[in-house]
Amino acid sequence: MHPCLNMIHWIWTAILTLLPIAELRGGLPYALIQGIPWILAYPYCVLLNALVAPIAYLFLDSIHKLLYRWQFYSTNFDKLVERARRKLAKKVERFGFWGVAVFVGIPLPVTGAWTGTLGAWVLGLSRRKTMLAVLVGVAISGLIVSAVVLFGIEALDFLIKHKAMEAINTIPR
């Protein structure tokens, strides 16, 4: 059976892409390794990972309303959010949309759609802008992850200073 027709690969790709730890960085490589063509895997993973923003908002709003009934939570949470908003207000106003997009777009641990949406929610950014920023960031992240998977780690070779690497390689072991 052709890999594109094997539904289990599509299901596992979806699960990995929606998980907070793996996200697109786990789902897209899995799909490509399983033989799903990039032209199908990329939009599938990007759209699934972009769905994290509305899912996260729904989850955060529900949990927040539930926990807000407790005096201890509401008092401490309000202080924490107010302090974070005061500290970051100028940066949020300056980089709001693009800050979230770049943060989500960098495919490193702890940067992604879940964390980007959580940060935007805490800072009170517009839902619509946050969801669009997450989509842009996930699309960027998908291109970077695709390049690394399809072309190998050499795809990021332009980021490495070769003289520094040569010096590291000459260290006796």
N, C-alpha and C positions, 0 to 999 in steps of 0.2 A: 504494500500500500504506500502511496506517495505521502511524504510527511505532511503536506498541506491538508490531506484528508483525515489524518489521525486527530480526532477531537481531543484526545487526552493531552496532546502537546499545547493546544489552544487553551484548554482549561488550566493547565499548570502555568502557562504564560500569564494568564489573567490573574491567578492567585498570587504569583510572585510579583507582578506589577502593582497589585493593590496592597501588598503587605508593607507596613511602615519601614521595615528594615531593608528589604530588597528594592522595592519600587521598580522603576524602569531599569535601574542598574542591574537588576537580577532578571527581570522578565525578558528584556530584549536579547541579552546574550543567550539565555536559555532557548528562546524561539529560534534564533539564528543557528545555534549549535544543533538543534533538532531538525534543521533542514527547511524551516519555513522561510520563504524568500523575503529579503529585506523590504521589498516594495509592499508586502502585506504585513510584516511584523512591525515595522516602524510606525505606521499610522495606528495600528491596533494598540500597541503599547502606549503611544503618546496619548491617545484619547482615553484609554483606561486610566492612566496615571493622572490625567487632567481631571478625571472624575473624583479624585481624592479631595479636591477643594470643597465641592458641595457636600460630600460625605462628611468631611471633617467639620465643616460649619454646623451641619445638622447634629453631629455627635457633641461638639463643644457647647452648642446652645442648650441641648437637652441636659447634659451633665451639669452645666453651669446653673441652670434653673433648679435642678434637683439639689445641688449642693448649696445654693444661695439661701435656702431655707434655714440653714444653720448660722447662727450669729457669728461664731468663731470664723467660719469660712468667709462669710460676706465681708466682715471687717478686715481681715488679713488680705483677702484677694483684692479688695478695692485699694488698699494701701500699696500693694505690690504693683498693680496695674498703673495707678496714678504716678508712682515713682518711675516706672519704666517709660511711661508716656512723656513725663517731664524731661527725663534724661535724653530721650531720643527724638523729641518733637521736631527739632530743626532738621535732623537727618531724615526723618520719615517724610516731612514736607518736601525735602529736596529730592530724595531718592525713592519715595514710596513705591510706585509701580515698577520702575526699573530695578530698584533694590531687591524687591521680591523676585522678579524675573531672573536676575543674575544669581541670587542666592539659590533658587531652585535649579537653575541651569548648570551649576557646577556639580558634576557627578562625584561627590565625595561623601563619605559617611556623615550623617547628621545634617546634610543639606538635601533638601528634596521637597516634594509637594506637601507632605505631612507637616514638616517643621516650618516651611514657609507659610502655610496656611495658619498654623498655630500662632506664629509670630505676628502675622497680619491681623488675626483676630484679637490678640492681646492688645496690640497697638491701635485698634479701632479703625483699620483701613476699610475702605469701601469693599463690600462683597464682590460687586461686579468687577472692579479693578483687580482685586485679588485673584479672582477666578481667571481673568484674562492674563494676568501676570504669571500665574501658575502654568497656564497653557503655553505661553511663550517660553518660559523657563524649561518646561518639560520637553518641548520641541528642540531647544538648544541642547539639553542634556542627552536627548535621544541621538542627535547627530554626533556628539562627542563619543558616546558609548558605541555607536555603530562604527565609527572610524576606528576605534581601538579594537573592536572585535573583528571587523572585516579586514583591516590592514595590519593588525598586530600592534604591539606596543610601539613599533617604529613610527606609527602615525603621529605620535606625540614627541618625536625626536627633536623637533624644532624648539622644544621647551628646555632642552638639556644643554648645558654648556659643556662642550666636549673636552676642553682642557681640564676642567674640574673632574670629569669622569676619568680621564687618563691618569690624573694624579691619584685618584682613589684606587684605580686598578694597579698602580705601581707599589702600593703599600704591601710589604711582605706579610704573608699569613702564616 
